Amino acid sequence: MAVYALQSVDHLERQLDRMNPMRRMLQMEETNGVVADPQKASFFDIFKGMVTNVIETNERVDQDAIDLMLGNIDDLATVQANITKANMAVDLLVTVKNEVISSYNNIINMQI
């Protein structure tokens, strides 16, 4: 199972950069792509990490499927666990995305 709509993290960054209200307000201190202080992580950094997690788990499931077809894997429990992890990662990402959109719509519809 692969999520082909999530092509890459770079594609996501380009799309989010086009949205002026969603720009990051805090600069992240990075060390090899890892947030130095989790308290300073912006929403974009967290969301980017979630997208990366979805991509990585789906790549692992794809590799497991290939290995299973080639007979390189005998442990089906590990394959099933990886499939479950990938499904949960996608579900979490979709839930967070839906909540963000709902919150954005609520803010837009507020009376001033």
Buried (B, 14 or more C-beta within 10 A) or exposed (E): EEBEEBEEEEEBEEEBEEEEEBEEEEEBEEEEEEBEEEEEBBBBBEBBBBBBBBBEBBEBBBEBBEEBEEEEBEEEEEBEEBBEBBBEBBEEBEEBEEEEEEEEEEEEEEEE
